[in-house]
Amino acid sequence: MQSQPALSEDLSSVHRISGEPTVAVAFGAGGARGVAHIHVIEVLDELGIKPVAISGASIGSILGSGMAAGMTGREVRESMLAVFSKRSEVISRIWRSRPYSMGDMFSGGFRLGQFNIERTLPAFLPESVPKRFEDLKIPMKIIVTDFYAQEEAVCTSGDLHNAIAASSAIPALFRPVLCNNRYMIDGGIFNPVPYDHLAGLADIIIGIDVVGRPSGTSEDCPTTVDLIYGSSQIMMQSIISMKLKAASPHIFLRPDVSAFRVLDFFKADEILEATTPIRDELKYSLDAIMAFAGKANP
């Protein structure tokens, strides 16, 4: 299957008000596959580019918040690898987020997804990520899905950790999160790559799709887990396809992550190695678009 070109064919909206064009980044949803976002943060660091705005959904809200808090790509990488280097510790942290009692488990009716992500998340977030949006160094928009309203919501102020938890609440794994008095689930369900929320905030908008696609052959009968998460991938890719037809970011990156599953966090090293090519892709795209902006706006 042909991948989406990294560089938009329509660069007419790129301009330069003063100095270099400004950049905004949309970090997409995709679970463990979102480890690939680290490459983008590191490349922007290497080029001395600081985004003026960031948006994120699900795993994109976690890594995007790290960058918005002022963490370097190297710090984000070290933090991520340190957390998932000890399998027993990770399992222990997740286990501690289970219901504490039968009353907990059945309150509000039995739920298949019993883990409380608000209990789990703080153990995995770097200490540098503040508790409130107002303490971030770069403006951040976190996308969540309002379950009963059947629409997306955008969090930009107040409790940052609550918003990240809500945006990362993968259905069937984590219970919904009460955010702004509404029950919210994974932001990627409604908007897998929220680059549209950065329109007008920067000269150059970068979107990163780490949703991936179900992998395998027609001879492989998908398991129940594969069906649950693979169906979600198909749904989210259809949303992305429709969004790109309506309007695309200036740079759209789609690293090859389909070989990995949504919960393959223990394969963080492998994901980083497999997605290394997006570093050169991003550099090439930025060089080309900066050159265009320079010629169009001498």
Secondary structure, 3 states (H helix, E strand, C coil): CCCCCCECCCCCCCCCCCCCCCEEEEECCCHHHHHHHHHHHHHHHHCCCCCCEEEEECHHHHHHHHHHCCCCHHHHHHHHHHHCCCHHHHHHHHHCCCCCCHHHHHCCCCCCCCECHHHHHHHHCCCCCCCEHHHCCCCEEEEEEECCCCEEEEECCCEHHHHHHHHCCCCCCECCEEECCEEEECHHHCCCCCHHHHCCCCCEEEEECCCCCCCCCCCCCCCHHHHHHHHHHHHHHHHHHHHHHHCCCCEEECCCCCCCCCCCHHHHHHHHHHCCHHHHHHHHHHHHHHHHHHHHCC
